Amino acid sequence: MAKIPSAESLNILDFHFSDFGLPEDVTSQATVRMFLDLNLEQEFNTDYKSLCQWVLTVRRGYRSNVPYHNWSHALSTAQSMFAMLMATDQLQAISKLFDTCSPLLTACKNNRKKLVAFC
């Protein structure tokens, strides 16, 4: 199991973060680190290996020949949100909102055919 570097050593807490020149494995590690530091592994009740496999699958799903909506853009967007959440007190508010909304969202997702028929 690979050791994921800290957020500080990856500079993902920095609003001036840039992934240009970073090897793809480091960008994947940065993404995993964001999930770990936001406790999303526990929130989504997943294990470390599944999280890593999911990140790698998402990364591979982006085509390298697309100039804008690519892995670099996804990482930059995620890192910006991560830095904002970690720099403010909004993280706990969002966690409470997630706890409140997740059963409702799950119910809607599982009953989307009924919901579409209703609307």
N, C-alpha and C positions, 0 to 999 in steps of 0.2 A: 504494500500500500504506500503510495507516494505521500510524503509529508507536504502539506500545503503551507506555503510561506504566509507570514502574518500580513494583515492589511497594510501595516506600516511599511514593511519591506517591499511590498508590491506597489506602494504609493497610490493605492486606490481610494484613500481618504482625501487625497489632494484634488482640489478643484481644477488644477492644471495638469491632471493626468493625461498621458498620451500613450496609446498602445503601439504607435509607429515604431517599428524596429524590434518589437518584442516577439520572441518565438511563439508559435501557436500553442505549445504546451503551457507556456507561462500565462497566456491569455485564458486558457481553460482553467488553470489553477486560480487565477484572479476571480473568475466567475464562481468557482466552487467556494472560494473564501468569502465572497459576498453572501452566498446562501448560508454558510456556516455562521458568520457573524450576525446575521439577521435572525438566527435560530429557525430558519425556514425548513431545515432538515426535520426538526421536531414538529413544527407547525403542520407540515404536510405528511408527517408520520412515515418518512422514508428512511432508508438506510444510506450510509455513506457511499457504498459501491453503486447503488442505483442512481444516486445524485450525480456521481462522476460519469456514469454511463450516459445519463440523460444530457448532461452538458456536452459531452463529446458528440452525441447524436445530433444535437441542435447545431453545434459548430459545423459538423460535416454536411448538414442540410443546406447551408449557405453556399452559393456558387461563388467562386473566387473571381470570376470574370464580370461580376455585376459591380459597377463602380460605386454605388451608394448603399443600397440595402444589402449589406454583406455582414460577415461576422464582426468586422471591426466596428461597424456602425452599431450593431447590437450590443457589443461590449461597452462602447462609449456611452450609449444611452443608459444601460444598466448601471454603469459606474457612476454616472452623474446623479442618478436617483439614489444610489447607495450613499454617495458622499453627502447628499442633502439630508437623507434620513439619519445618518450617523452624526451629523453636525447640529441637529436640532432635537427638540424633545418630542418630535412627531412620531418617533418609532413606537413608543408605547401606545399612543392614541391609535395608530394604524393597527397594531396588534390587537387591541380591544375591538376595533371595528371588524377585523378579520374574524375574531371569535364570535362576534354577533352575527355577521353576515354569512359566514360559511355554511351553516345549516340551510339557510334560505336559498343560497346560490346552488347548493347541492340538490335541494328539492326541485328547483326550477330546471336544472340541467337534466335530472332524472325524469322529469315529467314534461319535457319540452314539447312533445307531440300534443299533450293536453293543453299546454300553455299556448301553443300556436293556434290550436283550434278555438281556444277561448278568445284570443285577440282577433 
